[in-house]
Amino acid sequence: MNRSTFMAMKRIAAITAHPDDESFGLGGVISALVEGGTEVTLTCLTHGEATTLGSAEDIGRLRCRELEQAAAALDAATRRDLTVFAWCLNSDVARRLNSELNTSFQGIPSEATELELTVDRNKQIEAMNCHASQLQANPVPFRRLELQGSREYLRLLRASHNGTDPSHLRPSYRLEHQ
């Protein structure tokens, strides 16, 4: 799949493990897709209650609110019969983060991904800032952006059967949270 085919998708699903992944990892990609007319469904699989950052008893509720704010900032939308893509952390960036910040990320070489996308980080940074509970004393998200610059790497997991002409779509917002 090439960049123009990817960016012309009508609808795409972004599925994350917990609140903040949509901003820290996919914010630039989601923003680029929505700005290009793609409707993006954001599905988050947890409430983020198992975080090691913060100890409030109601952290799950707080993180759900943060997720809703970030999704609104990204203009996420929803539909069925969606193309599903996976965001990939570049292996060079993973090595630098591990070296500089004592993390243990495992990246994927850029040549093992199907699509390299150039993105604008402005909306992503706005959405990231909605997750204040996860940015406290956590330099990783912003350092990743510094290291990766405007490039993101994706793998196609499932192609839709809905065509690729996004011209009739206007971005809308609905959050799916399990």
N, C-alpha and C positions, 0 to 999 in steps of 0.2 A: 504494500500500500504506500502511496506517495503522499506528500504533504497536502496537495490540492484535493485529492480524494478524501483524505481524513477531514480536512477543514470544511468540506462540502456536505458532511453528514447532516441529515435532518435532526436526528435524535441520538443521544449517547447517554449511557449510564456511567456514573462515577460511583464506585462502591468502596467504602472505606471501613477500616476496622473500628476506629473510634473517633470521636470529635477532635478536630484540629487537623486530621490527615487531609481533609478537603482543602484546607488553606495552606498548611506547611508544605505539603507535597504537590497537590494538584491545582492550587489556586491560579497560577499563571495559565495552565492549560485550559481550565474551565472558563476563565475570563476570555481567552482567545476564541474558544469555541462559541460562547454566547455572543461575543461581539461580531462574530461571523454569521450569526443567525441560527446556530444550532441550539436546540432545546436540550438541556442537560438535567438528568435525574440524579439527585444525590441521595444515595442510600447509605446510612451509617449502621453498622451491625451491633454496636454496643452504646452504652450511655457514657462511657469513659470513667466509670466509677472505680476502676482499678488503678488509677494513676498513682504514681509515686510522688507527684508534685502537688502539694496541698493535702490537708488532712481533714477538711470540713466534712461532717457527716453527710451533708447534702451535696457533695461534689458532683454526683451524677446529674442532679437537677441543674446545677450551675453550668456544667459542660453541655447539657442539652440546650440551654438558653444561648450559650456561646455559639453552638453549632447553628442554631436558627438564625442568629445575627450574621454569621459568616456566610451562610447560604444565601441570605438576602443580599449581602454585599456582592456576591458573585452572580446574582440573578439566575440561580439554578432553577430548572424546570423539570417536569415529569411527563413521561409517556411510556407506552409498552412497545414491544418489538424493537428493542434498542441494540445498538452497537455497544459492545463492552470492551473497554481497553484497560490495561494495567499500566500504572506509572512505574518507572524503573529508576532506581538510584544508580547513577553512573559509577562504575567501579573506581575510577580515578578520584572522584569526589568522596566516595566511601573511605578510601585509603587515607586521604587527607584529614577527614573528620576523625577517623580512628586515631591517627597520629597526633593531631593537634588537641583533641578534646577527650581522648581516652574512651571513645565509643567502640562499639563492636558491630558496625554495619557491614553487610555483605552486599556489594554492588554487582551490577551486570555490565559487562563491556558494551560500549555503544554499538559495536558491530553485531551484537547478539539481539539488538532491538529492531523492531520493524519501522519505527518512525522517529526521526529527530525533528523536533518542533522548536521554532524560535518564538518566544513569548515576551510580553510586556509584564513586568512584575508589579505594577502599581496597584491593581485591584487585589492581587494576591496578598500584598503587604497589608492592605486595608483589612482583608479578611483575617490574616494572621493576627493582627492586633486585637481582634475580637476574642481571642483566646488568652486573655491576660493571665489566667490561672496556670497556663502551661508555659508561658514565656518567662516567668519569674526564675531568675538564676539558671536559665537554659539558653546557652548561646548557639545550640545546634541549628535551629531552623533558619536563623538569619545568616549564619556562617555558610550553610549549604547554598543559599541563594548567592552569596558572594563568590563561592567557588564555582558554582555551576553557571553563573551569568544568566543569559537569556535562553539557554538551551534546556529542553526537557526531552526525555526518552520514553517511548511508549511501546507496548506490545498489544496487538489485537487479540482478544480472547474470543469474541463472537461478533460476527458481522450480521447486521439486520437485513431484512428483505424489504425495506421501506424506501429504497432509492436514495439519491444524494442531493436533490435540489432543495436547498433551504430557503429559497427566495420568498416563499409565502409566510414564513414563520416570524413571529415576534417573541422575544424571550419572555417567559413568564416564570413564576416561582411557586413551587410546592415542594416541601421537604418530606421525604420518606425516612422515618426513623424507626427501627425495629425495637 
